[in-house]
Amino acid sequence: MTAMTRTMKAIAHDEYGEAADVLAPREVPVPEPGRGEVRVEVHAVSLNAADVYLTRGEPTIGRLAFGWPRPKRTIRGRDVAGVVDSVGPGVTEWSPGDRVAAEGEESLAEYTCVKASLLARVPDGVPFTEAAAVPLAGVTALQAVRVGEVKAGDRVLVNGASGGVGTFLVQLATAAGAEVTGVCGAGNTDLVRSLGAVHVVDYGVEDFTEAKEPYDVVIDLAGNRSLRELRSALAPGGTLVLTSGHGSRAMGPLWRNAAASLTSPFVRQRLRPFLARSGVDGEVEGLLERVAAGTLRPAVGRTYPFERAVDALAHVARGHARGKVVVVLREG
Ligand SMILES: NC(=O)c1ccc[n+]([C@@H]2O[C@H](COP(=O)([O-])OP(=O)(O)OC[C@H]3O[C@@H](n4cnc5c(N)ncnc54)[C@H](OP(=O)(O)O)[C@@H]3O)[C@@H](O)[C@H]2O)c1
């Protein structure tokens, strides 16, 4: 680092572990945008379960991709909203001052570089705190509705309806005309109902797998039930969408998802493990336009200042985030 190098604060780690044990603020060089990249002045970062897994290095098999024995990328955070600060060679569609959001990498920092192709325009009037909530969770919810082939009149159950993905999913399935049942904890039943769920199941009181009337689509976000239990809540010709599953520390949801894929061709129910794809053209922008139009509401449950980013991630890691958790770096 030369005497002239500009530096910034970032939340980083060199070892895998729990957020409170391994993550800390540090001073690092401000990144330079490469070809096809844009540097964003970060205003807000929303946290996701993915940030927790990447901090822990779980499942262990994933370390083959994200670094063994240490994380390749040391700065955590993915979702970002902010203002374009400078553009790299070859970027013509963005200019300094543009308001943008994306699912990127290494966003828990004062500046981050994002591929230009991943950026979405943030409409005027949508605050960065809400815009940052959209990319990963909103797109996962959008794609889950598509994978589940949710249509008007379907009875749809969302297990894990009150978290980051669930709060978008309840709204998007309702907008598609489905009759949504949301499963969540006692403290969040009002929130889930306010987002459009017609029925709410408090998992502390009732077991949705014992429902008398089966569902056309079950979307599992909580990942805490076996394939057999989830299928028991599903109509004979229904669709099960699996986004996760805690599984083992070593393999994560791999076995449950493999079992679902292998079983699906031999049963009437469609069993669909699913991994969201980021960067699909227009998806984040489309969701942000719905936010601007008032037809989609990012349910931001808590905000934290940048100095408390590690506490924010530790809160998400406890598994009971209410809606989205957002770290705010700059107001406005
Ligand atoms: N496949 C993919 O591409 C993809 C993409 C994004 C996320 N995911 C997965 O989707 C899951 C949810 O992500 P997220 O970002 O929404 O997580 P999150 O914001 O941390 O939310 C977790 C939610 O789980 C709920 N929950 C906890 N215990 C529960 C139980 N026993 N029954 C039902 N719900 C329970 C909590 O509700 P209460 O607070 O009310 O208890 C909380 O709202 C994660 O496992 C994540 O890995 C997968």
The ligand as a MOL file (V3000), in Angstrom:
LIG
                    3D

  0  0  0     0  0            999 V3000
M  V30 BEGIN CTAB
M  V30 COUNTS 48 52 0 0 0
M  V30 BEGIN ATOM
M  V30 1 N -32.1380 -21.8250 -3.0330 0
M  V30 2 C -31.7470 -20.5850 -3.0730 0
M  V30 3 O -31.2760 -20.0970 -4.0970 0
M  V30 4 C -31.9250 -19.7100 -1.8670 0
M  V30 5 C -31.8230 -18.3420 -1.9790 0
M  V30 6 C -32.0540 -17.5560 -0.8380 0
M  V30 7 C -32.3170 -18.1890 0.3740 0
M  V30 8 N -32.3630 -19.5390 0.4310 0 CHG=1
M  V30 9 C -32.6370 -20.2300 1.6990 0
M  V30 10 O -33.9140 -19.8700 2.1490 0
M  V30 11 C -33.9240 -19.8870 3.5660 0
M  V30 12 C -34.5730 -18.6030 4.0670 0
M  V30 13 O -33.7640 -17.5040 3.7240 0
M  V30 14 P -34.0930 -16.0740 4.3030 0
M  V30 15 O -33.0830 -15.1390 3.7440 0
M  V30 16 O -35.5170 -15.7950 4.1460 0 CHG=-1
M  V30 17 O -33.7660 -16.3210 5.8640 0
M  V30 18 P -34.0640 -15.3710 7.0910 0
M  V30 19 O -34.3560 -13.9890 6.6230 0
M  V30 20 O -32.9400 -15.5850 8.0360 0
M  V30 21 O -35.4220 -15.9120 7.7190 0
M  V30 22 C -35.4670 -17.0640 8.4410 0
M  V30 23 C -36.9390 -17.2670 8.8070 0
M  V30 24 O -37.0850 -18.6400 9.1610 0
M  V30 25 C -38.1890 -18.6780 10.0260 0
M  V30 26 N -38.1870 -19.8650 10.8590 0
M  V30 27 C -37.3350 -20.1910 11.8640 0
M  V30 28 N -37.7070 -21.3720 12.4000 0
M  V30 29 C -38.8100 -21.7790 11.7230 0
M  V30 30 C -39.6540 -22.9110 11.8030 0
M  V30 31 N -39.4370 -23.8720 12.7060 0
M  V30 32 N -40.6770 -23.0170 10.9430 0
M  V30 33 C -40.9060 -22.0650 10.0110 0
M  V30 34 N -40.1570 -20.9610 9.8900 0
M  V30 35 C -39.1230 -20.8300 10.7430 0
M  V30 36 C -38.0510 -17.4610 10.8940 0
M  V30 37 O -39.3630 -17.0940 11.2970 0
M  V30 38 P -39.7050 -16.6440 12.7960 0
M  V30 39 O -38.7840 -15.4910 13.1120 0
M  V30 40 O -41.1240 -16.2030 12.6770 0
M  V30 41 O -39.4210 -17.8000 13.6680 0
M  V30 42 C -37.4050 -16.4330 9.9850 0
M  V30 43 O -38.3290 -15.4780 9.5710 0
M  V30 44 C -32.4830 -20.0500 4.0360 0
M  V30 45 O -32.2800 -21.3820 4.4730 0
M  V30 46 C -31.6780 -19.7980 2.7940 0
M  V30 47 O -30.4920 -20.5390 2.7500 0
M  V30 48 C -32.1740 -20.3200 -0.6510 0
M  V30 END ATOM
M  V30 BEGIN BOND
M  V30 1 1 1 2
M  V30 2 2 2 3
M  V30 3 1 2 4
M  V30 4 1 4 5
M  V30 5 2 4 48
M  V30 6 2 5 6
M  V30 7 1 6 7
M  V30 8 2 7 8
M  V30 9 1 8 9
M  V30 10 1 8 48
M  V30 11 1 9 10
M  V30 12 1 9 46
M  V30 13 1 10 11
M  V30 14 1 11 12
M  V30 15 1 11 44
M  V30 16 1 12 13
M  V30 17 1 13 14
M  V30 18 2 14 15
M  V30 19 1 14 16
M  V30 20 1 14 17
M  V30 21 1 17 18
M  V30 22 2 18 19
M  V30 23 1 18 20
M  V30 24 1 18 21
M  V30 25 1 21 22
M  V30 26 1 22 23
M  V30 27 1 23 24
M  V30 28 1 23 42
M  V30 29 1 24 25
M  V30 30 1 25 26
M  V30 31 1 25 36
M  V30 32 1 26 27
M  V30 33 1 26 35
M  V30 34 2 27 28
M  V30 35 1 28 29
M  V30 36 1 29 30
M  V30 37 2 29 35
M  V30 38 1 30 31
M  V30 39 2 30 32
M  V30 40 1 32 33
M  V30 41 2 33 34
M  V30 42 1 34 35
M  V30 43 1 36 37
M  V30 44 1 36 42
M  V30 45 1 37 38
M  V30 46 2 38 39
M  V30 47 1 38 40
M  V30 48 1 38 41
M  V30 49 1 42 43
M  V30 50 1 44 45
M  V30 51 1 44 46
M  V30 52 1 46 47
M  V30 END BOND
M  V30 END CTAB
M  END
